[in-house]
Amino acid sequence: MKKLILMLIIISISILSAEELTHSIGMSAGYISGSGISYRQMNEKFGYQIAAGAYYSYEPEDEEEERDSEKYLGWNISGTGYYILKNWQTSRFYLLAGTTIFDIYNNVQNEYEDKTYINVGIGIGLEFPLTKYLHLSVEWPWYYDGKLEFLKFIPQAGVHYYFK
């Protein structure tokens, strides 16, 4: 009886440890993936990612006249869908399609100028592990930025910590 219980425990542990890591949290940076904190779920054939971030920067024209400098405050939110083309034992190759909304406020002498950009794009990507749980994704999307410039090509990347 003890041997049977021990065998069941060993089998259960090996089955549980063989589960795929499908959920992740991390950081992403790109015009389609968004820039900021991300949540990603990748299954056998499909996946998705949502990301959001905020930022503040300023560009002083002169160090002595910092109060007249260009100040930017903005945020972004994005959603990306994935179709897995090839799953290897340690990495995956996929198609992606997504959209990002960037909203930027330019504060010049207390006058706000609101700029909202919507990027839509498609592309390919490759994800591979740095460790068992930490993965790096490198993606090459072509995107439309809402202006008259179509299909810009700017690579993007992300680092994701996977868990069950």
N, C-alpha and C positions, 0 to 999 in steps of 0.2 A: 504494500500500500504506500509506503514511504517513497519507494522508487517511482511509482506512478505519479504521485504528487510532485516529486522533484522533476520528473520529465515534463509534466504539464507546465510547471513554472518556467523551465528552460525554453520550452517551445513558445510560451506566451511572451517571454522577454525577447526572443529572436524575432517574433512576428511584429511586436511593437517597435523594435528598433529598426525594422526594415521599412517602416512607413516612410513615404516620401515627404520631404519638407516642401510644403506648398505655399505657406504664408510668409510674408517678410515685411519688415519695416526698414526704412533707410533714408538716404538722401539722393535726390536726383537733380540734374542740371541740364536744361535744354529748352528749346523753343516749342517742342511738342510735349515733352514729359513734364514741363514746368520746372521750377527751381525751388527746392525746399524739402520738407519732410514728406515721405511717400509711404503708402501701403500698397503692397503688390501681392497678388495671388496668381500662381502659375500652376495649372493642372496639366494633364497629359497632352491635350491638344489646344486648349484655350487658356487665356489669362487676361488680367486687367490690372491697371494701376491707377490710383488717384494720388495727387500730390498738391501741396499748397505751401506757400511761403510769403514772407513779407521782407521788405528791405528799405533801408534809408541810406542816402549818400548825398554828399555835397561836393561841389567843385568850386573852390574859391578862386576868383579872378586874381586876387592879390591877397597875400596873407594879412595885410593891414586892413583890408576892407572885407573881412569875412562876412559881415552882416549883409552885403550885397551879393553874396555868392549864390550860385545855382543850387537849390536844395530839392532833392527828389525823395518822395515817399511813395511806395508802391506795394502791390500784392499781386499774386497770381494763384490760379487754381486750374488743375488740368485733369483730364481723364484719357486714358490710353487703353486700347484693346489689343490683344496679341493672338496670333494664330501660329502655333508651333509647327514649323516645317520639319525639323529634325531634332530628336532628343537623343543625345549621347549619354553615356553613363555619368559624365561629370559636367556636361555643358549642353546648351541648346541654341538652335538657330531659328529665328522667327520673323514673321511679318508683323508690322505694327501700324495702327491708325489711331490718331488722336487729335485732341483740340486743347488749347490753352487760352485762358483769358488773362491778359496782363492789364492792370490798371495802374497808371502812374500819375501822381500829383506833382506838379512843378511849382514850388513856392518861391516867387520872386517878389520881394517887397510886399509881402502879405496879399498878393493877388494869386489865386489858385488857377492853374490851367489843368484841366482834367483830360487825360488821354487814355483811351481804352483800346487795346489791340486784341484781336482774336486770330490766333494762328490755327490752321487746320493742315494736317499732313499725313503722309504715309511713308513707310520705309522698311528697312530690314534691321535686324539686331542680332547680337551674339551675347550670351551670358555664360560666364564660366566662374568656377569657384576659386576664391583666394584661400579659403579654409573650408572645412565641412559646412559651416553655417554662414560664412561671409562670402557673398558673390559680387562680381563686378559685371555690369552690363554696359556695352558699347553699342550705340545705335547710330544709323545713318538715315535720317528722315529728309524727305523733300517736303517743303511746306509752303503754303500760301499765307501771307501775313496780313491780308485785308486791304492792302494798298494795291497798286497796279503792278507790283513785282511778283511774278508767279514762280513757284518752285525754287525757292532758295534751298541751298544744301549746306547745313551746318550740323556737324556731329554733336551728339549728346552722350552723357554717361550717368551712371548711378552706382551706388554701393548699397547692397541690401543684406540685412541679417535675416536668415530664414529660420523658421520654426514650424512645428506641426500645427 
